[in-house]
Amino acid sequence: MERVLIIGAGLTGAGLAWHLARAGARVTVLEAGPYGASQASGHSFGWINGSFYLNPAHHRLRVAGMAAHHRLALDLGADLWDWPGCLWWEDAAGLDAMAAALGDLGYEARQVSRAEVAVLEPALVDPPAHALLFPQEGAVDAAALTRALLAGAAAAGAEVLFGIAAIGLDASAKGWAVQTADGVLAADQVILAAGTGAAALLAGLGYRLPMLQRPGMILTTHPVARRLTHILAMPEGDLRQDRAGRLIAPLAAHHQSDTAEEAPPDPKALIAEALARLNAMLRGPALQVEQTALAFRPVPGDGLPAVGPVAAGLWLAVMHSGVTLGPYVAEGLAAEVLGQGADPLLAPFRPERLWA
Ligand SMILES: Cc1cc2nc3c(=O)[nH]c(=O)nc-3n(C[C@H](O)[C@H](O)[C@H](O)COP(=O)(O)OP(=O)(O)OC[C@H]3O[C@@H](n4cnc5c(N)ncnc54)[C@H](O)[C@@H]3O)c2cc1C
């Protein structure tokens, strides 16, 4: 039986563990942090979409990601997803071009007028003149999905070790040796699903994985009565309401394509501004902040996922938009690790393009 060691228990590592353990591999997951606190997956906006994309192959992978979420919902038997659709008017001037480009890709994007938006989202004080509706998009609590996958993986026999960091790895005649402060773990195959932590492990092996520095803050309000149905992608930023009634807003406009390289120098001012913006934007009693969190998106240097083989028995899975992409990538890469053939949708995203 293949011994597979996965480094990182975020959504990507958890999905890989779930697929591999259920396929009969002997899986160990090593996570530096405590249970349930994965870096990006624990602090994500959770929007599952095909509308934010960098090129057609990236779009196709995202659409495959959306379908993988639906499969996962059935296989996991969990009720964690909402598919309300997204209303997008992030770039009013680019609306027609966006609709045309997505139409060419066969993706449903419907133009809606101000009057229609007002009916779809009556709490909006000032609906936009036009928006695009992406009816098939959804959202999930990425932290809850990660926990569900880890529980499923453990039930299928995976060993999940928290609070243990991989500090280095070496190829040996018998496979791979992964060093931790508590000793060395041996495996036939190792998968680096360590998000922003992957580059340091690769550097120890002589591979340079360029990563962008992309901090993101998420503001969550106290739960309120239902105000929003759709995910909103607006010039002011993205916004959605979760099942518990909390409004969730990344504290940077265009958070999916955010180019901010530094954590906000004055988070308190940013939070106050964001809250004032939300309160001005939505009808209803004043919203209050429940929590804010800062996390770093794992973004490879060209913005695209880095997924595939690094060396014999060593694999990499690092990506932004990993909530959208993670379930498909886990499915496809698990099959590759098990020797079931290369996944054509993953072919444009091999890590070797990034070794400089
Ligand atoms: C603010 C914000 C908003 C986002 N919004 C969206 C969105 O709306 N839609 C979307 O699709 N994506 C979104 N993303 C991106 C998405 O959350 C990530 O791409 C995804 O969660 C990555 O999952 P991961 O498992 O690959 O990485 P992570 O969740 O970061 O998990 C990697 C894990 O590896 C562990 N680790 C690191 N180094 C080591 C080591 N040496 N040894 C052991 N363990 C290690 C870390 O502790 C971490 O838990 C957002 C991200 C952020 C930060």
The ligand as an SDF file (V2000), in Angstrom:
LIG
                    3D

 53 58  0  0  0  0  0  0  0  0999 V2000
   -8.9600   36.7770    2.6690 C   0  0  0  0  0  0  0  0  0  0  0  0
   -9.0690   35.6590    1.6850 C   0  0  0  0  0  0  0  0  0  0  0  0
  -10.1920   35.5400    0.8720 C   0  0  0  0  0  0  0  0  0  0  0  0
  -10.2880   34.5020   -0.0470 C   0  0  0  0  0  0  0  0  0  0  0  0
  -11.4120   34.3830   -0.8040 N   0  0  0  0  0  0  0  0  0  0  0  0
  -11.5430   33.3520   -1.6720 C   0  0  0  0  0  0  0  0  0  0  0  0
  -12.7620   33.1700   -2.3880 C   0  0  0  0  0  0  0  0  0  0  0  0
  -13.7210   33.9070   -2.2210 O   0  0  0  0  0  0  0  0  0  0  0  0
  -12.8270   32.1250   -3.2720 N   0  0  0  0  0  0  0  0  0  0  0  0
  -11.7790   31.2720   -3.4650 C   0  0  0  0  0  0  0  0  0  0  0  0
  -11.9080   30.3590   -4.2880 O   0  0  0  0  0  0  0  0  0  0  0  0
  -10.6220   31.4090   -2.7770 N   0  0  0  0  0  0  0  0  0  0  0  0
  -10.4890   32.4200   -1.8920 C   0  0  0  0  0  0  0  0  0  0  0  0
   -9.3430   32.5740   -1.1660 N   0  0  0  0  0  0  0  0  0  0  0  0
   -8.2430   31.6530   -1.4120 C   0  0  0  0  0  0  0  0  0  0  0  0
   -8.4370   30.3190   -0.7100 C   0  0  0  0  0  0  0  0  0  0  0  0
   -8.9020   30.5290    0.6010 O   0  0  0  0  0  0  0  0  0  0  0  0
   -7.1160   29.5680   -0.7070 C   0  0  0  0  0  0  0  0  0  0  0  0
   -6.6240   29.4670   -2.0240 O   0  0  0  0  0  0  0  0  0  0  0  0
   -7.2880   28.1660   -0.1440 C   0  0  0  0  0  0  0  0  0  0  0  0
   -7.8850   28.2230    1.1270 O   0  0  0  0  0  0  0  0  0  0  0  0
   -5.9240   27.5050   -0.0810 C   0  0  0  0  0  0  0  0  0  0  0  0
   -6.0640   26.2900    0.6220 O   0  0  0  0  0  0  0  0  0  0  0  0
   -4.7660   25.4480    0.9120 P   0  0  0  0  0  0  0  0  0  0  0  0
   -5.1890   24.2380    1.6620 O   0  0  0  0  0  0  0  0  0  0  0  0
   -4.0280   25.2480   -0.3570 O   0  0  0  0  0  0  0  0  0  0  0  0
   -3.8610   26.4070    1.8260 O   0  0  0  0  0  0  0  0  0  0  0  0
   -4.0830   26.7670    3.3740 P   0  0  0  0  0  0  0  0  0  0  0  0
   -5.5010   26.8220    3.7290 O   0  0  0  0  0  0  0  0  0  0  0  0
   -3.2370   27.9740    3.6340 O   0  0  0  0  0  0  0  0  0  0  0  0
   -3.4830   25.5100    4.1110 O   0  0  0  0  0  0  0  0  0  0  0  0
   -2.1020   25.2280    4.0980 C   0  0  0  0  0  0  0  0  0  0  0  0
   -1.7740   24.6400    5.4530 C   0  0  0  0  0  0  0  0  0  0  0  0
   -0.4050   24.1950    5.4490 O   0  0  0  0  0  0  0  0  0  0  0  0
    0.1230   24.3970    6.7330 C   0  0  0  0  0  0  0  0  0  0  0  0
    1.5780   24.4240    6.6280 N   0  0  0  0  0  0  0  0  0  0  0  0
    2.3500   25.3900    6.0520 C   0  0  0  0  0  0  0  0  0  0  0  0
    3.6540   25.0450    6.1520 N   0  0  0  0  0  0  0  0  0  0  0  0
    3.6880   23.8550    6.8020 C   0  0  0  0  0  0  0  0  0  0  0  0
    4.7590   22.9880    7.2120 C   0  0  0  0  0  0  0  0  0  0  0  0
    6.0460   23.2950    6.9720 N   0  0  0  0  0  0  0  0  0  0  0  0
    4.4480   21.8390    7.8770 N   0  0  0  0  0  0  0  0  0  0  0  0
    3.1440   21.5220    8.1260 C   0  0  0  0  0  0  0  0  0  0  0  0
    2.1040   22.3040    7.7820 N   0  0  0  0  0  0  0  0  0  0  0  0
    2.3720   23.4590    7.1080 C   0  0  0  0  0  0  0  0  0  0  0  0
   -0.4770   25.7250    7.1710 C   0  0  0  0  0  0  0  0  0  0  0  0
   -0.4690   25.8340    8.5850 O   0  0  0  0  0  0  0  0  0  0  0  0
   -1.8790   25.6670    6.5870 C   0  0  0  0  0  0  0  0  0  0  0  0
   -2.8270   25.2230    7.5390 O   0  0  0  0  0  0  0  0  0  0  0  0
   -9.2300   33.5700   -0.1970 C   0  0  0  0  0  0  0  0  0  0  0  0
   -8.1040   33.6630    0.6450 C   0  0  0  0  0  0  0  0  0  0  0  0
   -8.0400   34.6910    1.5790 C   0  0  0  0  0  0  0  0  0  0  0  0
   -6.8360   34.7430    2.4900 C   0  0  0  0  0  0  0  0  0  0  0  0
  1  2  1  0
  2  3  1  0
  2 52  2  0
  3  4  2  0
  4  5  1  0
  4 50  1  0
  5  6  2  0
  6  7  1  0
  6 13  1  0
  7  8  2  0
  7  9  1  0
  9 10  1  0
 10 11  2  0
 10 12  1  0
 12 13  2  0
 13 14  1  0
 14 15  1  0
 14 50  1  0
 15 16  1  0
 16 17  1  0
 16 18  1  0
 18 19  1  0
 18 20  1  0
 20 21  1  0
 20 22  1  0
 22 23  1  0
 23 24  1  0
 24 25  2  0
 24 26  1  0
 24 27  1  0
 27 28  1  0
 28 29  2  0
 28 30  1  0
 28 31  1  0
 31 32  1  0
 32 33  1  0
 33 34  1  0
 33 48  1  0
 34 35  1  0
 35 36  1  0
 35 46  1  0
 36 37  1  0
 36 45  1  0
 37 38  2  0
 38 39  1  0
 39 40  1  0
 39 45  2  0
 40 41  1  0
 40 42  2  0
 42 43  1  0
 43 44  2  0
 44 45  1  0
 46 47  1  0
 46 48  1  0
 48 49  1  0
 50 51  2  0
 51 52  1  0
 52 53  1  0
M  END
$$$$
